[in-house]
């Protein structure tokens, strides 16, 4: 088991994981060049959980600057996905722990994430991992 930054060669497996999250998306596209752009960016991370050459999970972490807490940034998580055949094996928890360790190492003061309002199993998972769904209300506007 290893958690690492995604590479261009991971494109097809990442796409399959994303399709598990949003199976009906017709606009989704995963581009190797964008994976490489994220990999080179010191504040954005596309992380994958790999076992025996197979990607079983992924998460995107963005470290965001702000002025409210001095020099302390915050983290935003997106697209937290565990392969549907491997859920319940602590893969998601390991990804969250990895992200949290990194965020502590760069002195983040919080980590935020959004989850679709219909994904109740995911909400239960996030709650058990220490993320409160009652602190804030999330809003999105698609462009």
C-alpha beads as a LAMMPS data file, in Angstrom:
LAMMPS data file: protein, C-alpha beads

143 atoms
142 bonds

1 atom types
1 bond types

-500.0 500.0 xlo xhi
-500.0 500.0 ylo yhi
-500.0 500.0 zlo zhi

Masses

1 110.0

Atoms # bond

1 1 1 0.000 0.000 0.000
2 1 1 1.255 3.434 -0.917
3 1 1 -0.243 6.912 -1.056
4 1 1 1.482 9.058 -3.656
5 1 1 0.950 11.901 -6.079
6 1 1 -0.745 10.859 -9.287
7 1 1 1.239 10.538 -12.495
8 1 1 0.179 10.860 -16.131
9 1 1 0.145 7.075 -16.464
10 1 1 -2.616 6.916 -13.830
11 1 1 -5.106 8.737 -16.065
12 1 1 -7.282 5.761 -17.017
13 1 1 -7.569 4.423 -13.464
14 1 1 -8.354 7.906 -12.090
15 1 1 -11.052 8.291 -14.734
16 1 1 -12.630 4.978 -13.638
17 1 1 -12.653 6.137 -10.012
18 1 1 -14.269 9.460 -10.995
19 1 1 -16.941 7.568 -12.975
20 1 1 -17.801 5.704 -9.761
21 1 1 -18.418 9.053 -8.070
22 1 1 -20.379 10.646 -10.934
23 1 1 -21.452 7.809 -13.243
24 1 1 -23.763 9.940 -15.396
25 1 1 -21.346 12.801 -16.075
26 1 1 -21.022 13.500 -19.778
27 1 1 -18.649 16.462 -19.345
28 1 1 -15.960 14.717 -17.292
29 1 1 -12.543 14.388 -18.844
30 1 1 -9.224 13.520 -17.228
31 1 1 -6.252 14.887 -19.132
32 1 1 -2.683 13.672 -18.623
33 1 1 -1.314 17.204 -19.019
34 1 1 -3.545 18.448 -16.188
35 1 1 -2.381 15.623 -13.917
36 1 1 1.180 16.752 -14.624
37 1 1 0.299 20.420 -14.021
38 1 1 -1.149 19.524 -10.618
39 1 1 1.891 17.372 -9.849
40 1 1 4.226 20.320 -10.480
41 1 1 2.162 22.789 -8.429
42 1 1 3.425 23.074 -4.825
43 1 1 -0.042 23.856 -3.421
44 1 1 -2.226 21.360 -5.277
45 1 1 -2.132 17.597 -4.975
46 1 1 -3.901 14.767 -6.755
47 1 1 -3.217 11.862 -4.439
48 1 1 -3.839 8.180 -5.118
49 1 1 -3.984 5.113 -2.923
50 1 1 -2.288 2.231 -4.731
51 1 1 -2.162 -1.478 -3.932
52 1 1 -0.416 -3.972 -6.221
53 1 1 -0.461 -1.523 -9.136
54 1 1 -4.196 -0.808 -8.833
55 1 1 -5.553 2.574 -7.769
56 1 1 -8.182 1.994 -5.095
57 1 1 -8.744 5.584 -4.002
58 1 1 -8.029 9.206 -4.755
59 1 1 -8.406 12.675 -3.269
60 1 1 -7.560 16.167 -4.450
61 1 1 -6.020 18.551 -1.907
62 1 1 -5.683 22.281 -2.509
63 1 1 -3.765 24.464 -0.060
64 1 1 -5.330 27.934 -0.077
65 1 1 -3.878 31.214 1.148
66 1 1 -5.921 33.731 3.120
67 1 1 -5.445 36.842 5.256
68 1 1 -7.743 36.004 8.176
69 1 1 -5.338 33.747 10.103
70 1 1 -1.973 35.390 9.524
71 1 1 0.172 33.160 7.363
72 1 1 -1.854 30.012 8.078
73 1 1 -3.442 28.490 4.967
74 1 1 -6.367 26.086 4.851
75 1 1 -6.925 22.881 2.927
76 1 1 -9.798 22.034 0.607
77 1 1 -10.541 18.420 -0.290
78 1 1 -12.361 17.417 -3.440
79 1 1 -13.222 14.165 -5.203
80 1 1 -12.643 11.796 -2.300
81 1 1 -13.261 8.424 -3.888
82 1 1 -12.684 4.826 -2.839
83 1 1 -13.200 2.083 -5.411
84 1 1 -16.679 0.658 -4.895
85 1 1 -15.312 -2.896 -4.524
86 1 1 -12.911 -1.819 -1.749
87 1 1 -15.019 0.391 0.498
88 1 1 -14.986 -0.453 4.205
89 1 1 -11.255 -1.295 4.168
90 1 1 -10.055 2.016 5.718
91 1 1 -8.719 3.304 2.397
92 1 1 -10.665 6.551 2.705
93 1 1 -9.525 6.968 6.292
94 1 1 -5.889 6.441 5.293
95 1 1 -6.236 9.066 2.562
96 1 1 -7.759 11.531 5.050
97 1 1 -5.030 10.822 7.607
98 1 1 -2.356 11.408 4.965
99 1 1 -3.950 14.723 3.980
100 1 1 -4.325 15.800 7.609
101 1 1 -0.665 15.061 8.355
102 1 1 0.383 17.126 5.364
103 1 1 -1.938 20.000 6.307
104 1 1 -0.509 20.039 9.837
105 1 1 3.011 20.106 8.398
106 1 1 2.234 23.327 6.481
107 1 1 0.344 24.830 9.467
108 1 1 -3.165 24.776 7.999
109 1 1 -5.760 25.960 10.466
110 1 1 -8.599 23.880 8.956
111 1 1 -9.568 21.455 6.236
112 1 1 -12.838 21.802 4.349
113 1 1 -14.733 19.502 2.036
114 1 1 -18.086 19.346 0.318
115 1 1 -20.133 16.227 -0.240
116 1 1 -23.227 15.780 -2.343
117 1 1 -26.311 16.202 -0.176
118 1 1 -27.535 12.731 -1.203
119 1 1 -24.407 10.765 -0.258
120 1 1 -25.457 9.800 3.270
121 1 1 -22.924 6.961 3.641
122 1 1 -20.157 9.421 2.796
123 1 1 -21.546 11.892 5.346
124 1 1 -21.444 9.218 8.031
125 1 1 -17.845 8.407 7.058
126 1 1 -16.754 12.063 7.181
127 1 1 -18.495 12.566 10.518
128 1 1 -16.717 9.525 12.001
129 1 1 -13.406 10.913 10.681
130 1 1 -13.973 14.150 12.636
131 1 1 -15.455 16.396 9.944
132 1 1 -18.567 18.222 11.132
133 1 1 -21.423 18.671 8.713
134 1 1 -23.203 21.051 11.061
135 1 1 -20.546 23.804 11.280
136 1 1 -21.132 25.337 7.848
137 1 1 -23.476 25.074 4.916
138 1 1 -21.893 24.581 1.516
139 1 1 -22.947 26.327 -1.657
140 1 1 -21.945 25.711 -5.272
141 1 1 -22.487 27.528 -8.515
142 1 1 -21.498 25.644 -11.633
143 1 1 -20.148 27.740 -14.481

Bonds

1 1 1 2
2 1 2 3
3 1 3 4
4 1 4 5
5 1 5 6
6 1 6 7
7 1 7 8
8 1 8 9
9 1 9 10
10 1 10 11
11 1 11 12
12 1 12 13
13 1 13 14
14 1 14 15
15 1 15 16
16 1 16 17
17 1 17 18
18 1 18 19
19 1 19 20
20 1 20 21
21 1 21 22
22 1 22 23
23 1 23 24
24 1 24 25
25 1 25 26
26 1 26 27
27 1 27 28
28 1 28 29
29 1 29 30
30 1 30 31
31 1 31 32
32 1 32 33
33 1 33 34
34 1 34 35
35 1 35 36
36 1 36 37
37 1 37 38
38 1 38 39
39 1 39 40
40 1 40 41
41 1 41 42
42 1 42 43
43 1 43 44
44 1 44 45
45 1 45 46
46 1 46 47
47 1 47 48
48 1 48 49
49 1 49 50
50 1 50 51
51 1 51 52
52 1 52 53
53 1 53 54
54 1 54 55
55 1 55 56
56 1 56 57
57 1 57 58
58 1 58 59
59 1 59 60
60 1 60 61
61 1 61 62
62 1 62 63
63 1 63 64
64 1 64 65
65 1 65 66
66 1 66 67
67 1 67 68
68 1 68 69
69 1 69 70
70 1 70 71
71 1 71 72
72 1 72 73
73 1 73 74
74 1 74 75
75 1 75 76
76 1 76 77
77 1 77 78
78 1 78 79
79 1 79 80
80 1 80 81
81 1 81 82
82 1 82 83
83 1 83 84
84 1 84 85
85 1 85 86
86 1 86 87
87 1 87 88
88 1 88 89
89 1 89 90
90 1 90 91
91 1 91 92
92 1 92 93
93 1 93 94
94 1 94 95
95 1 95 96
96 1 96 97
97 1 97 98
98 1 98 99
99 1 99 100
100 1 100 101
101 1 101 102
102 1 102 103
103 1 103 104
104 1 104 105
105 1 105 106
106 1 106 107
107 1 107 108
108 1 108 109
109 1 109 110
110 1 110 111
111 1 111 112
112 1 112 113
113 1 113 114
114 1 114 115
115 1 115 116
116 1 116 117
117 1 117 118
118 1 118 119
119 1 119 120
120 1 120 121
121 1 121 122
122 1 122 123
123 1 123 124
124 1 124 125
125 1 125 126
126 1 126 127
127 1 127 128
128 1 128 129
129 1 129 130
130 1 130 131
131 1 131 132
132 1 132 133
133 1 133 134
134 1 134 135
135 1 135 136
136 1 136 137
137 1 137 138
138 1 138 139
139 1 139 140
140 1 140 141
141 1 141 142
142 1 142 143
